[in-house]
């Protein structure tokens, strides 16, 4: 008698919000309402959890090799208390970086977090939001009567974590009440539904990191798809948020002109007219890498198709004395002009804040 095999339907993980495989808690985190809520969620979901003395020091991650531990770390959430409430500067995007999370569940091959968070790739969220907001208020008061902008995505992608933390909504509504406070963040994720009815008062600019389909497919695993990001951008625009797009990294590849033309045409079709003709910003960043980043990326993603041939690049000194490899001037100019022309073709009132 033949056995009938029932195949389980395949789940599109890109539709799901992030659910960690393992969670660590600092004991102090459970003294805060947000920490208690996350613990209740972890227990409800049946996610394994452990206690740790510090969110900065997780030493017993499972995995038999460094590469396996890295991949497990990217699926590990650490819930802690942010003790350092001195904010880093975040030029040119904003005056300060507001710290609500560190680390990202995405596997973007080119990401600068590969090196800046090299020894701590696990994801940390901070539960003492009231203390963080109090510190932000101090910076706002200090700069009065100037407007103070805060960037919430310098070391993380907070939208990917929002279903767990709810922290972005708290920041958005707080800044919505501040005459001189503004919030900005950028995301590659589409989980924006809980932000759509937040009382933002036009004080938060949500930017989406977008790219050609080729780049998303080959270099941005574990992030939202091309179509998902565009759909989320349309939702955010309809909710009245100031909008922006970061096209980064702009990568020279076969068919790049068609890929970036398709991207901008798709955005133009999706956005409502008031957003297309309103206060829309673009930030353009060509692909770059350091020698350190190249070594780390090739170790962590040994099969990557990311082109990092130093012989084909130009060395560009950075403002802090550390150089990066960028495209030669002729290629960089071609990328800049083509994409800029497509932007103004579809969004004549848009502002290109920079190309770098």
NORSULSUL-V624884 format. One record per residue. N is the residue number from 1. SS is DSSP state (@ for helix, = for strand, . for the rest). D_LAST is the distance of its C-alpha to the last C-alpha in whole Angstrom. Layout:
BEGIN
n->{N N}
ss->{SS SS}
d_last->{D_LAST D_LAST}
END
This chain:
BEGIN
n->{1 2 3 4 5 6 7 8 9 10 11 12 13 14 15 16 17 18 19 20 21 22 23 24 25 26 27 28 29 30 31 32 33 34 35 36 37 38 39 40 41 42 43 44 45 46 47 48 49 50 51 52 53 54 55 56 57 58 59 60 61 62 63 64 65 66 67 68 69 70 71 72 73 74 75 76 77 78 79 80 81 82 83 84 85 86 87 88 89 90 91 92 93 94 95 96 97 98 99 100 101 102 103 104 105 106 107 108 109 110 111 112 113 114 115 116 117 118 119 120 121 122 123 124 125 126 127 128 129 130 131 132 133 134 135 136 137 138 139 140 141 142 143 144 145 146 147 148 149 150 151 152 153 154 155 156 157 158 159 160 161 162 163 164 165 166 167 168 169 170 171 172 173 174 175 176 177 178 179 180 181 182 183 184 185 186 187 188 189 190 191 192 193 194 195 196 197 198 199 200 201 202 203 204 205 206 207 208 209 210 211 212 213 214 215 216 217 218 219 220 221 222 223 224 225 226 227 228 229 230 231 232 233 234 235 236 237 238 239 240 241 242 243 244 245 246 247 248 249 250 251 252 253 254 255 256 257 258 259 260 261 262 263 264 265 266 267 268 269 270 271 272 273 274 275 276 277 278 279 280 281 282 283 284 285 286 287 288 289 290 291 292 293 294 295 296 297 298 299 300 301 302 303 304 305 306 307 308 309 310 311 312 313 314 315 316 317 318 319 320 321 322 323 324 325 326 327 328 329 330 331 332 333 334 335 336 337 338 339 340 341 342 343 344 345 346 347 348 349 350 351 352 353 354 355 356}
ss->{. . . . . . . . . . . . @ @ @ . . . . . . = = = = = @ @ @ @ @ . @ @ @ @ @ @ @ @ @ @ @ @ @ . . = = = = = . . . . . . . . . . . . . @ @ @ @ @ @ @ @ . . = = = = = . . . . . . . . = = . . . = = = = . . . = = = . . . = = . . . . @ @ @ @ . . . . . . = = = = . . @ @ @ @ @ @ @ @ @ @ @ @ @ @ @ . . . . = = = = . . . . = . @ @ @ @ @ @ @ @ . @ @ @ @ @ @ @ @ @ @ . . . . = = = = = = = . . . . . @ @ @ . . . . . . . . = = = = = = = . . @ @ @ @ @ @ @ = = . . . . @ @ @ @ @ @ @ @ @ @ @ @ @ . . . = = = = = = = = = . . . . . @ @ @ @ @ @ @ @ @ @ @ @ @ @ @ . . @ @ @ @ . . . = = = = = = = . . = . @ @ @ @ @ @ @ @ @ @ . . . . . . . . . @ @ @ = = = = = . . . . . = = = = = . @ @ @ @ @ @ @ @ @ @ @ @ @ @ @ @ @ @ . . . . = = = = = .}
d_last->{67 63 60 58 55 52 49 47 44 40 38 35 33 30 32 33 32 31 35 35 37 38 38 38 39 40 43 42 39 43 44 41 42 38 39 43 41 39 42 44 42 41 45 46 43 45 42 43 42 43 43 41 41 37 34 32 35 36 37 40 37 39 38 40 37 33 32 34 34 30 31 33 31 29 32 33 33 34 35 35 35 32 34 31 30 28 25 21 19 16 13 12 13 17 19 20 20 24 25 27 26 24 24 23 26 23 23 19 19 16 16 15 18 20 20 20 23 24 28 28 26 29 28 29 30 32 35 35 33 36 35 31 32 34 31 29 32 32 28 29 32 31 28 31 31 27 25 24 21 21 19 21 19 17 20 21 21 24 25 26 28 30 33 34 33 33 31 28 31 32 29 29 32 32 29 31 34 32 31 29 27 24 23 20 19 17 19 20 23 26 28 28 32 33 30 31 34 33 34 30 31 28 26 24 21 21 17 18 15 16 16 18 21 21 18 20 23 22 20 20 24 26 24 25 25 23 26 26 23 24 27 26 24 26 29 26 26 30 30 29 26 23 20 17 15 12 11 10 10 10 13 14 18 21 21 18 18 21 20 17 19 22 19 19 23 24 22 24 27 27 26 29 29 28 25 24 25 24 21 19 15 12 9 7 5 6 9 10 13 15 19 20 18 19 23 23 21 24 27 26 25 27 27 24 23 19 18 18 19 18 20 18 14 13 13 11 12 11 13 16 17 15 13 12 12 9 10 12 11 14 13 9 11 13 11 9 13 15 13 13 16 18 16 18 21 22 20 21 21 18 15 11 10 6 4 0}
END
